Amino acid sequence: MNTAETLRGMETSIRKQHEMGIDVYVLATEDVPKQLHDDIVIMDDRYLNRAEFTGSGKVMEWRISIDAIEVEQACRKFDAALRAARKPSWLSN
């Protein structure tokens, strides 16, 4: 499935989030440097949840970290990805 197909499948959710005032950005996986590929939920500037995957790409476990350096690195990766991301062109401002 490519990025356009994925977006079409998520359009309703994206529009609802936008209507609630959430800034929604899209970044195609193929446009992201491999070092930014990660599945992390940054809770705040103190801790995060990181998915650990099996060799087949399935989530094996979620790991919680309070390591300040790891959290800072995750925030920098997110900021780099956000700079490359764009709002969907079909989403009204």
Secondary structure, DSSP 8 states (H G I E B T S, - for coil): --HHHHHHHHHHHHHHHHHTT----B--GGGS-GGG---EEE-SSS-EEEEEE-TTS-EEEEEEE--HHHHHHHHHHHHHHHHH-B--TTS--
